Amino acid sequence: MKNILHVIETCGPGGAETVFLELAKGLDRRRWHSIVAVPGRGWVYDNLVANGFEPILTPLHGAFDLRYLAGLCQAVRKHQIDLIQTHLFSAAVYGGLAGRLCGVPVISTLHGRPDLFGSAIYRAAKFVISDMTSSAGLRRKRRRSRSMMAQILIMVADFSWARGAS
């Protein structure tokens, strides 16, 4: 069984938050152990608890919060995380840095306008930072990356909601 840390920077409700919830709860629990990190209590937290999760509270303070990064690294080590899945830009940066520091691959999902605001230079910088941090773990682990990517494809196929179940 692989341990996946799902990370999001908001408490919802919204589209990214709904995708986050469906991903965490939709995986085959016999093959994937989802651990979730949220910045506080609210809609996302309540829905996670209602679905049997014990969310890790990782408050995010300010523009660059080393405590938040340390909290993610602590969760990665404590739960022996095999993969970090992030949603939205700030979570992608912090999750990517945590993955790089802990040697764990990261997949980041950007969800549209909020992640694409700003000038062309600012948007380009976001993508460069996201790419540098998200792919770093996969580049370091070339042999494992093919296997992990195959497992991710299987993981996506395992979504119960994708098979039409609720």
VENGI-V16213 format. One record per backbone hydrogen bond with DSSP energy under -1.0 kcal/mol. NH is the residue of the N-H (numbers start at 0). CO is the residue of the C=O. If there is no record, write none. Layout:
[[NH	CO] [NH	CO]]
This chain:
[[1	30] [3	32] [4	82] [5	34] [6	84] [7	36] [17	13] [18	14] [19	15] [20	16] [21	17] [22	18] [23	19] [24	20] [25	21] [30	27] [31	27] [32	1] [34	3] [36	5] [37	55] [43	10] [45	41] [46	42] [47	43] [48	44] [49	45] [51	48] [52	47] [55	35] [57	37] [68	64] [69	65] [70	66] [71	67] [72	68] [73	69] [74	70] [75	71] [76	72] [77	73] [78	74] [80	75] [81	2] [82	2] [83	104] [84	4] [85	106] [86	6] [87	108] [91	87] [92	88] [93	89] [94	90] [95	91] [96	92] [97	93] [98	94] [99	95] [100	96] [101	97] [102	98] [103	98] [105	133] [106	83] [108	85] [114	111] [115	112] [122	118] [123	119] [124	120] [125	121] [126	122] [127	123] [128	124] [129	125] [130	126] [131	127] [132	128] [133	129] [134	130] [138	134] [139	135] [140	136] [144	140] [145	141] [147	143] [148	144] [149	145] [150	146] [151	147] [152	148] [153	149] [154	150] [155	151] [156	152] [157	153] [158	155] [159	25] [163	160] [164	159]]
